[in-house]
Every structure is written in C-alpha cells, then in structure tokens.
Amino acid sequence: MRPRPLSLLLVAMLALLPRSAQAQAPVDTLASIQAATDAAVRWLALLDDGRNAESWDSAATGFQAAVTQPNWVQSVLNARLAFEPFGERQRIAARYTTQIPNAPAGEYVLLQYRTRVSGERTVIETVVPMRDGGRGWRVGGYFVRPEREAGRGKREAGSGKRERGATEPPNRPTAPPCAGSPPTAP
C-alpha cells in the first residue's frame, strides 16, 4: 500500500513545527492556583501590616512599570483607609486564566476574598497574581470595594461615586490594576 501524498505532506508539516507547538505541556491549574494563592496571602500580609512600599517591591514587574511606588502607596492608603483594620479573609473565588482584558497574554489567577473590616462591614478584595518569569507568582493587581448589599447601590473605594441598583454586571479587571479600581468576579 503506497502512502498518499496528502498524508506525507501532513507528516512533513508536523516535523517542521517547533516542539512546543507539537506537544505543549498542560498547565496544572490547581498547582498554579495554590502557588498564586500563597503569593497573594504573603502580599496581603504586607498591606495588612502597613508595609505598602514593600508590597510594591514584591509585586510583578508589569505592576511596577504601571504605577510608581509613591503613587501605589498613596492609592493603597486612599482605597483601604476607610476600612482599616482588615480582618479575617474568606476566599470566595479562584480562577486560572491566560487572558485579561487590556493586559498581555500570560498566566493569571483571579482571587476574590470576602474580608471583614472595621464597623462589622465586609469588603470584596480581588487579588490578581501573575506568573512573572523567573520571579514566580507575583501580584499584578489589587482591587477593594465594599460588598454590595441587596437593594442598595455600591460605592467604589476611593471614588465617592454611587451607582444605582444591585444587578449591574460584574466589572472586568484591566491593566494596570490599581488599589481603588472595581474588582472582577472570577
């Protein structure tokens, strides 16, 4: 039985593809989520301890390129001050993705926490760790907002604006993430 010319062409084309295109290793999303969560917990501890400049130092390089350290420190103070102190966190969402709107392709984990803050209130914190080359998982974005209550409008952290209704679609994260930006529902 003689091979068909089309079959030979297909085999020849596959041989020319780079090895990475022939067999890409599957991503272990559970391991990625765990490593990203570990990085986020360490990073959030810096914020909780008021070590905002250190949080910038340990953030992803893209984050550092998007916002200067002094601007970051001020943004964190503006976004978090009304809620201090931050208490117990409960992770409510975790999602691995390779695409975030207005951000370069890469590996990201979108984490959301329901966090107790002063005055028996809760906020939603969104932390976006990303794989940062040889530096491993580093935080590339952080958002905080009051948790919406049924029937009441929401207030964006640091903006003073109110939006009506409790049924708005979830906001999507964009680059560069900032302390007072609205979060994403992963």
C-alpha positions in Angstrom: 0.0 0.0 0.0 1.5 3.3 -1.1 1.2 6.3 1.2 -0.9 9.1 -0.1 0.8 12.4 -1.0 -1.5 14.4 1.4 -0.5 12.1 4.3 3.1 12.6 3.6 2.6 16.4 3.4 0.9 16.4 6.8 3.7 14.3 8.4 6.3 16.7 6.9 4.5 19.7 8.2 4.3 18.3 11.7 8.0 17.6 11.6 8.7 21.2 10.9 6.7 22.6 13.8 8.6 23.6 16.9 8.4 21.0 19.6 6.5 23.5 21.8 3.7 23.6 19.2 3.6 19.8 18.8 3.1 18.9 22.4 2.6 21.7 24.9 2.6 20.5 28.4 -0.7 21.0 30.0 -0.9 23.6 32.8 -1.5 22.2 36.2 -4.2 24.8 37.1 -4.7 23.5 40.7 -0.9 23.9 41.4 -1.0 27.3 39.7 -3.9 28.4 41.8 -2.2 27.2 45.0 1.1 28.9 44.2 -0.7 32.1 43.3 -2.8 32.0 46.4 0.4 31.5 48.6 1.9 34.6 46.9 -1.3 36.6 47.4 -1.5 35.7 51.1 2.1 36.8 51.7 1.4 40.0 49.7 -1.8 40.8 51.5 0.0 40.4 54.9 2.3 43.3 53.8 -0.7 45.5 53.2 -2.3 44.5 56.4 0.9 45.4 58.3 1.0 48.8 56.6 4.1 47.8 54.6 2.7 49.3 51.4 6.1 50.2 49.9 7.2 46.6 50.4 4.1 45.4 48.7 5.1 47.4 45.6 8.7 46.0 45.8 7.4 42.4 45.8 4.7 43.0 43.1 5.0 41.8 39.5 7.3 43.8 37.2 4.4 44.8 35.0 2.6 46.2 38.1 5.8 48.2 39.0 6.0 49.5 35.4 2.4 50.7 35.5 2.5 52.6 38.8 5.3 54.3 40.7 6.0 53.2 44.3 4.9 56.6 45.7 1.6 56.5 43.7 1.0 52.9 44.8 1.5 53.8 48.4 -0.9 56.7 48.1 -3.5 54.6 46.2 -3.5 51.9 48.8 -3.9 54.4 51.6 -6.8 56.0 49.8 -8.5 52.7 49.0 -8.1 51.0 52.3 -8.1 53.7 55.0 -11.9 53.9 55.4 -12.0 50.1 56.0 -9.0 49.6 58.4 -8.3 47.4 60.1 -8.7 44.4 57.7 -9.6 41.2 59.5 -10.5 37.6 58.6 -10.5 36.7 54.9 -12.6 34.0 53.2 -11.6 33.1 49.7 -14.8 33.1 47.6 -13.4 32.6 44.1 -10.3 31.4 42.4 -9.9 31.1 38.6 -6.8 30.4 36.4 -6.8 32.3 33.1 -4.4 33.3 30.3 -6.3 36.3 29.2 -7.3 39.5 31.0 -8.8 42.4 29.1 -6.2 45.1 28.2 -3.4 43.0 29.6 -0.8 41.0 27.8 -1.3 37.2 27.4 0.2 35.4 30.3 -0.7 33.2 33.3 -3.1 34.9 35.8 -5.1 33.7 38.8 -8.1 35.8 39.8 -8.7 35.5 43.5 -11.5 37.1 45.4 -11.9 37.3 49.2 -14.7 38.4 51.4 -12.9 40.3 54.1 -14.2 41.6 57.5 -13.2 45.2 58.1 -14.0 47.8 60.8 -17.5 48.5 61.8 -18.8 45.0 61.2 -18.6 45.6 57.5 -17.2 43.4 54.7 -15.3 44.2 51.5 -14.5 42.2 48.5 -10.8 42.2 47.7 -9.7 41.0 44.3 -6.0 40.0 44.0 -4.6 39.1 40.6 -1.3 37.2 40.9 0.5 36.5 37.6 3.5 34.4 36.7 6.3 36.9 36.4 9.0 35.0 34.5 11.8 33.6 36.8 10.3 35.5 39.7 7.4 33.1 40.0 3.9 34.2 41.0 3.7 37.9 41.9 0.7 40.1 42.5 -0.1 42.1 39.3 -3.3 43.7 40.5 -5.3 44.5 43.6 -8.9 45.9 44.0 -11.0 46.6 47.0 -14.7 47.6 47.3 -17.4 47.4 49.8 -19.5 44.3 49.5 -22.8 45.2 47.9 -25.9 44.8 49.9 -29.2 43.7 48.3 -31.3 46.7 47.2 -28.5 49.2 47.8 -26.1 50.9 45.4 -22.4 50.3 45.6 -19.6 52.8 46.3 -16.3 52.4 44.5 -13.4 52.5 47.0 -11.9 55.9 47.0 -14.2 57.5 44.4 -17.2 58.7 46.4 -19.5 57.8 43.4 -22.6 55.8 43.9 -24.2 53.6 41.3 -27.8 52.6 41.4 -29.2 49.1 41.6 -27.8 45.8 42.8 -27.9 44.0 39.5 -25.1 45.6 37.5 -22.9 43.1 35.5 -19.6 42.3 37.2 -16.7 44.6 36.3 -13.7 43.1 34.5 -10.1 43.7 35.5 -7.9 45.7 33.2 -4.3 46.5 33.2 -2.9 48.3 35.1 -4.8 47.2 38.1 -5.0 49.8 40.9 -6.0 49.8 44.6 -9.2 51.6 44.1 -10.4 50.1 40.9 -13.6 47.9 40.8 -12.9 44.2 41.1 -13.7 41.2 38.9 -16.0 38.3 39.6 -13.7 35.4 38.6 
